[in-house]
Amino acid sequence: MNNVALVTGAARGLGEAIARKLHKEGYKVAITGTSAASVQPVADSLDASGESVWAGALDIRKKSDWESVRDILTEKWGGTDILVNNAGRSQVAPLLEITPEQFTANVEINLNGTFLGCQVFGPHFRDRGYGRIINIHSLAGHNGGTATGAHYAASKGGVSTLTKVFAREFAAAGVTVNAVSPGPLDLPVVYETVDPDKLETIKANIPVGRLGDAEFIADTVALLASPGAASVTGACWDINGGLYMR
Ligand SMILES: NC(=O)c1ccc[n+]([C@@H]2O[C@H](COP(=O)([O-])OP(=O)(O)OC[C@H]3O[C@@H](n4cnc5c(N)ncnc54)[C@H](OP(=O)(O)O)[C@@H]3O)[C@@H](O)[C@H]2O)c1
């Protein structure tokens, strides 16, 4: 084990919080985004020398990008131990107005992107005899969405299934695959995409009375990423303020 973690979509928001937490915990962290330039400021703020941080482009829709980053990290640090499939696109749209193109585009990021990450890094971890995959899910994937569109909700619903399928595939090889499923978080994308009046209503309907905390999601990801989390696999941990109780 080399203590190397890859976090996708880490230019800001939850991905940035997760990258910062894992780096603080002592992991070498690879942070990726749609462009290297978008993640470089986060990388520089963590370790300007680049010894413990690598920043690069990884479009999660492209299998070749996944393979390329896997190979770069093997060259730089000897391999990767943890993958956090965080990158995603949150979209809000009225159900009957979503075009086929919009639906497909969203699924291609949130669902196909997660699939490709698991498909490329799962065997890498299996061959090394150890690995942790944490897929960032969403409450929308369970309840159909409180603030988001059907394309987003459906794509996240598929992440539940992928998490279980990949967990089963790699369980005997020391590789765990889990999901963390937040409800609405106190993060920029929520304020950018949800109408302010609707957001007030959403907040008023959250049983614990507040938006979720990205730092706590990051703490949870770090726990699932730790060697001690060996017996948790195929699970989905809900952190939604009581909006959805199983
Ligand atoms: N915020 C919430 O309330 C909430 C709740 C539940 C679940 N989540 C999930 O948490 C994750 C992070 O959300 P967030 O709130 O931090 O959203 P965010 O601020 O929009 O960040 C998402 C990141 O994903 C990147 N990304 C989008 N498409 C990509 C692609 N094709 N390839 C690589 N990177 C891509 C974006 O890069 P660019 O900026 O370059 O486009 C962005 O940096 C997502 O999976 C989201 O579904 C969020």
The ligand as an SDF file (V2000), in Angstrom:
LIG
                    3D

 48 52  0  0  0  0  0  0  0  0999 V2000
  -23.7730   19.6460   -3.3930 N   0  0  0  0  0  0  0  0  0  0  0  0
  -24.7340   18.8260   -2.9710 C   0  0  0  0  0  0  0  0  0  0  0  0
  -25.6740   19.2300   -2.2920 O   0  0  0  0  0  0  0  0  0  0  0  0
  -24.6370   17.3590   -3.2960 C   0  0  0  0  0  0  0  0  0  0  0  0
  -25.5960   16.4950   -2.7480 C   0  0  0  0  0  0  0  0  0  0  0  0
  -25.5320   15.1350   -3.0480 C   0  0  0  0  0  0  0  0  0  0  0  0
  -24.5420   14.6610   -3.8660 C   0  0  0  0  0  0  0  0  0  0  0  0
  -23.6200   15.5140   -4.3870 N   0  0  0  0  0  0  0  0  0  0  0  0
  -22.6050   14.9530   -5.2620 C   0  0  0  0  0  0  0  0  0  0  0  0
  -21.3290   15.3490   -4.8090 O   0  0  0  0  0  0  0  0  0  0  0  0
  -20.4140   15.4210   -5.9000 C   0  0  0  0  0  0  0  0  0  0  0  0
  -19.7270   16.7790   -5.8970 C   0  0  0  0  0  0  0  0  0  0  0  0
  -20.7180   17.7880   -5.9430 O   0  0  0  0  0  0  0  0  0  0  0  0
  -20.4030   19.3200   -5.6750 P   0  0  0  0  0  0  0  0  0  0  0  0
  -21.5280   19.8550   -4.8930 O   0  0  0  0  0  0  0  0  0  0  0  0
  -19.0400   19.5190   -5.1560 O   0  0  0  0  0  0  0  0  0  0  0  0
  -20.5680   19.8760   -7.1840 O   0  0  0  0  0  0  0  0  0  0  0  0
  -19.6830   20.8980   -8.0510 P   0  0  0  0  0  0  0  0  0  0  0  0
  -19.2760   22.0600   -7.2340 O   0  0  0  0  0  0  0  0  0  0  0  0
  -20.4850   21.1450   -9.2800 O   0  0  0  0  0  0  0  0  0  0  0  0
  -18.4070   20.0540   -8.3970 O   0  0  0  0  0  0  0  0  0  0  0  0
  -18.4590   18.9780   -9.2890 C   0  0  0  0  0  0  0  0  0  0  0  0
  -17.1080   18.8270   -9.9540 C   0  0  0  0  0  0  0  0  0  0  0  0
  -17.2060   17.7560  -10.9100 O   0  0  0  0  0  0  0  0  0  0  0  0
  -16.4970   18.1560  -12.0630 C   0  0  0  0  0  0  0  0  0  0  0  0
  -16.9710   17.4920  -13.2740 N   0  0  0  0  0  0  0  0  0  0  0  0
  -18.1510   17.6250  -13.9110 C   0  0  0  0  0  0  0  0  0  0  0  0
  -18.1780   16.8780  -15.0220 N   0  0  0  0  0  0  0  0  0  0  0  0
  -16.9810   16.2620  -15.1070 C   0  0  0  0  0  0  0  0  0  0  0  0
  -16.3750   15.3700  -16.0380 C   0  0  0  0  0  0  0  0  0  0  0  0
  -17.0170   14.9530  -17.1360 N   0  0  0  0  0  0  0  0  0  0  0  0
  -15.1200   14.9430  -15.8090 N   0  0  0  0  0  0  0  0  0  0  0  0
  -14.4560   15.3550  -14.7240 C   0  0  0  0  0  0  0  0  0  0  0  0
  -14.9440   16.2170  -13.7990 N   0  0  0  0  0  0  0  0  0  0  0  0
  -16.2080   16.6520  -14.0040 C   0  0  0  0  0  0  0  0  0  0  0  0
  -16.7040   19.6570  -12.1610 C   0  0  0  0  0  0  0  0  0  0  0  0
  -15.6580   20.2300  -12.9170 O   0  0  0  0  0  0  0  0  0  0  0  0
  -15.8290   21.6330  -13.6940 P   0  0  0  0  0  0  0  0  0  0  0  0
  -16.0510   22.6450  -12.6130 O   0  0  0  0  0  0  0  0  0  0  0  0
  -14.5550   21.7980  -14.4110 O   0  0  0  0  0  0  0  0  0  0  0  0
  -17.0100   21.4860  -14.5730 O   0  0  0  0  0  0  0  0  0  0  0  0
  -16.6970   20.0900  -10.7040 C   0  0  0  0  0  0  0  0  0  0  0  0
  -15.4160   20.4850  -10.2650 O   0  0  0  0  0  0  0  0  0  0  0  0
  -21.2400   15.1420   -7.1600 C   0  0  0  0  0  0  0  0  0  0  0  0
  -21.1240   13.7880   -7.5310 O   0  0  0  0  0  0  0  0  0  0  0  0
  -22.6620   15.4390   -6.6970 C   0  0  0  0  0  0  0  0  0  0  0  0
  -23.6220   14.7500   -7.4640 O   0  0  0  0  0  0  0  0  0  0  0  0
  -23.6340   16.8430   -4.1250 C   0  0  0  0  0  0  0  0  0  0  0  0
  1  2  1  0
  2  3  2  0
  2  4  1  0
  4  5  1  0
  4 48  2  0
  5  6  2  0
  6  7  1  0
  7  8  2  0
  8  9  1  0
  8 48  1  0
  9 10  1  0
  9 46  1  0
 10 11  1  0
 11 12  1  0
 11 44  1  0
 12 13  1  0
 13 14  1  0
 14 15  2  0
 14 16  1  0
 14 17  1  0
 17 18  1  0
 18 19  2  0
 18 20  1  0
 18 21  1  0
 21 22  1  0
 22 23  1  0
 23 24  1  0
 23 42  1  0
 24 25  1  0
 25 26  1  0
 25 36  1  0
 26 27  1  0
 26 35  1  0
 27 28  2  0
 28 29  1  0
 29 30  1  0
 29 35  2  0
 30 31  1  0
 30 32  2  0
 32 33  1  0
 33 34  2  0
 34 35  1  0
 36 37  1  0
 36 42  1  0
 37 38  1  0
 38 39  2  0
 38 40  1  0
 38 41  1  0
 42 43  1  0
 44 45  1  0
 44 46  1  0
 46 47  1  0
M  CHG  2   8   1  16  -1
M  END
$$$$
